[in-house]
Amino acid sequence: MNELSTDMETLGMKAKLLKHTNQYGFTLIELMVVIVILGFLAAFIGPKLVGQADKGRDVRARMDIQALETALKMYKLENGVYPSTEQGLQALIEKPGTGTVPKNWRKGGYMEKSIIPKDPWKNEYVYLSPGAHGDFDIVSYGADGVAGGEDENKDINNWEIE
């Protein structure tokens, strides 16, 4: 009898434990409410974050172009001329072997990290010297990689940067 009462007590404790455990779960309605709230947040905040990424790429392209302008001005200061279109921006990190070969080319080049950056959309910056808008032109064609465009596809030109 003692064994039977112990088994009954054990079963009773297990039943209470199971009953107690079920009271702490979430109901389907509570989960649905949370999912709907998260959906609203994603719908309203998501597009604003995407717009910030485009703005960040635009700012980075402008900063890269300004850094390239500074390096080109140092190149001209030391060598008397800007690199030709043929020599390109590569002349800022490697001594040109064609065209007007610079006599005072700085060992190590004119870029801090000895690389010519690509624009934020992974395209090469376009360099023309002499340029149509000054001694040289530097252009990023934006997200689409072709001349012209609006919004994220708009060209970023060195002569328009203040």
C-alpha positions in Angstrom: 0.0 0.0 0.0 2.9 2.3 0.8 4.3 1.7 -2.6 0.9 2.5 -4.3 0.5 5.8 -2.4 4.1 6.8 -3.3 3.3 6.1 -7.0 0.1 8.1 -6.7 1.9 11.0 -5.1 4.5 10.9 -7.9 1.7 10.9 -10.6 0.0 13.8 -8.8 3.2 15.8 -8.7 3.8 15.2 -12.4 0.3 16.3 -13.2 0.7 19.5 -11.2 4.1 20.1 -12.9 2.6 19.6 -16.4 -0.3 21.8 -15.5 2.0 24.5 -14.1 4.3 24.3 -17.1 1.6 25.0 -19.7 0.6 28.2 -18.0 3.9 29.9 -18.9 3.7 29.5 -22.7 2.6 32.0 -25.3 -0.8 31.8 -26.9 -1.1 31.8 -30.7 -2.8 35.2 -30.5 0.1 36.7 -28.5 2.6 35.4 -31.1 0.5 36.8 -34.0 0.4 40.2 -32.3 4.2 40.2 -32.0 4.6 39.2 -35.6 2.2 41.9 -36.8 4.1 44.6 -34.8 7.4 43.4 -36.2 5.9 43.5 -39.7 4.8 47.2 -39.2 8.3 48.1 -37.9 10.0 46.5 -40.9 7.6 48.2 -43.3 8.2 51.7 -41.9 11.9 51.5 -40.8 13.3 49.3 -43.6 12.9 51.8 -46.5 14.5 54.6 -44.4 17.6 52.4 -43.7 17.9 51.5 -47.4 17.9 55.3 -48.3 20.7 55.8 -45.8 22.9 53.2 -47.5 22.5 55.1 -50.9 23.4 58.3 -49.2 26.5 56.7 -47.6 27.7 55.5 -51.0 27.3 58.9 -52.5 29.3 60.5 -49.6 32.0 57.9 -50.0 32.3 58.5 -53.7 32.7 62.2 -53.1 35.4 61.6 -50.5 37.3 59.2 -52.8 37.1 61.8 -55.6 38.5 64.5 -53.3 41.3 62.2 -52.2 42.2 61.5 -55.8 42.1 65.3 -56.6 44.5 65.9 -53.7 46.9 63.2 -54.9 46.7 64.5 -58.5 47.6 68.0 -57.3 50.6 66.6 -55.4 51.6 64.8 -58.5 51.5 68.0 -60.6 53.3 70.0 -57.9 56.2 67.6 -58.0 56.2 66.8 -61.7 54.8 69.9 -63.4 52.0 68.1 -65.2 49.0 65.9 -64.4 49.0 62.3 -65.6 47.5 61.9 -69.1 44.3 60.1 -69.7 46.4 57.3 -71.1 48.5 57.1 -68.0 45.3 57.3 -65.9 45.0 57.3 -62.1 47.4 54.3 -62.0 50.1 57.0 -62.4 49.4 57.9 -58.8 50.7 54.5 -57.5 53.1 53.3 -60.3 55.6 55.5 -62.2 54.3 55.8 -65.7 56.4 54.4 -68.5 54.5 56.0 -71.4 53.7 59.6 -72.3 55.4 62.3 -70.3 57.4 60.3 -67.9 57.6 62.2 -64.6 61.2 63.1 -63.4 60.3 63.6 -59.8 57.9 60.8 -59.3 57.6 60.1 -55.5 58.7 56.7 -54.4 55.7 55.0 -52.9 53.3 57.0 -55.0 50.8 59.6 -54.1 48.0 57.5 -52.6 48.2 56.7 -48.9 47.5 53.0 -49.3 49.1 52.6 -52.7 45.8 51.6 -54.3 43.4 53.4 -56.5 39.9 52.9 -54.9 36.9 51.7 -56.9 33.7 53.7 -56.5 31.2 52.3 -53.9 29.5 50.4 -56.7 32.7 48.5 -57.6 33.3 50.4 -60.8 36.5 52.3 -61.8 36.5 56.0 -61.5 36.7 57.7 -65.0 39.7 60.0 -65.4 40.3 62.5 -68.2 43.2 64.9 -68.6 42.8 67.4 -69.9 39.2 67.4 -68.8 36.2 69.1 -70.3 35.6 71.0 -67.1 39.1 71.8 -65.9 42.6 70.4 -65.9 41.2 66.9 -65.2 37.8 65.3 -64.7 37.1 62.5 -62.3 33.6 60.8 -62.6 31.7 58.0 -60.9 28.8 56.9 -63.0 26.8 55.8 -59.9 25.0 52.5 -59.3 24.2 51.7 -62.9 27.8 52.3 -64.1 26.7 54.4 -67.2 26.8 58.1 -67.9 23.7 60.0 -66.8 20.9 58.9 -64.5 19.0 60.0 -61.5 18.9 59.2 -57.8 21.4 56.3 -57.0 22.3 56.2 -60.8 23.3 59.9 -60.9 26.9 60.6 -61.9 29.2 62.1 -59.3 31.6 64.6 -60.9 34.7 66.3 -59.3 33.7 69.7 -60.8 30.4 69.6 -58.9 31.8 68.8 -55.5 32.3 71.8 -53.2 
